[in-house]
């Protein structure tokens, strides 16, 4: 039936029809638009959009939906099984996002998320999506273009965050970073200057995630009035130096401890280091963090290639039990070692813990 | 603004079917609409609420009293709301969401909206139509066109049984 030239003037129909054409017991369709839009906002995007099919009364209601999350998990699984399908599926994805945002009417957005294996080749579309989201005062923005080959030097094909958005705000009036509370850029090329621009121009930014970017080498996250609570820079392996001075920062994830300079971080309680550290070097490496280590409640370390360690401050006796080992420092009282295989390195590690951990009260070995 | 009198005030609310209700000002001002009237000094006599009937207003006042008696504990407030709405049928919920909208009570508005959304969640188009008595006014061609346009929303949904 589709494609036979059926044309429907969706906008006119409900008006022409008026309230009276609804059957008496269709109470829900008689509710005002604003209420129906609020009801739909409690559904997922997919379910809200599906209500368009109910009747002509519902066709445009979902177009005010405030959280656009273009999730295509099933298509990504298809591609993972057969990469031949990538071209076709990514084309469909881009078309889907384009079609939805073309007809979307919301003037403000709580969330805009795109997540697909997309490269620079569709940069024009991606830039339009960004314009769409940023001009609607988006609060939570996520671009995740994680590719199958993310670790194999294909970063040159990553989408570059457009320079034109990073001019002084007044020069691009419709683009607005002021409402941004959470920004996540995965497999997007973004420079340190760009991130510093976000920090300066997003007064409400509480969460910043930048991963898999090759352009990032030096970064300063500094400012007495930064609202930033969570900073995640994992897998930014070319990062040479990071200076952090952020009074509200609670959690920080960086690839490695080298080049990390922590200054004013009174609220920091969780620190994760992604790159593997030979455990013999732990003490030496951690001394770099001496300024803040005693305030940490959770410290994730990745030791050797197999053994994972996590250091947990003794002030929290109910330290989180993760699939990692809790590594002690001078205040640690409880330690749990998961994945103990009895290898000589494991035994050595336990001794290392016992030696370094003077306040240890409890040692749990979980084979 | 009303002059500060210092004594606890009781307001009289009048429904559109002329029922009168007494309610503590501290509970009634959960409604921004009523709060504005109080602040504008219009609360001296009877506050007429032209868009709410007596049955719904009684229910809303029960909610106002119940929720304002709970100290600032979001968990407890949420469980009160859940319990308060648990035995309400859709007709009542529709009346309440209209009243909450008119009275500008965002917490009640959100709770009732979420409750209605919950009924629709994960249900087929046919089921939702039957449940709420929604009349499908599309021609078969139109319906097919809308479905085609929103094809992506049917991924992972069990086949509709109303065709």
Interface residues (C-beta under 8 A of the other chain):
Chain A: X1 X2 X4 X6 X8 X17 X21 X22 X23 X25 X26 X27 X28 X29 X31 X32 X34 X35 X38 X39 X40 X41 X42 X43 X46 X47 X49 X50 X51 X52 X53 X54 X55 X56 X57 X58 X59 X74 X96 X99
Chain B: X90 X91 X94 X97 X98 X101 X109 X110 X113 X114 X116 X117 X118 X120 X121 X122 X125 X128 X129 X132 X133 X134 X135 X136 X137 X138 X140 X141 X142 X143 X144 X145 X146 X147 X148 X149 X150 X152 X153 X154 X155 X156 X157
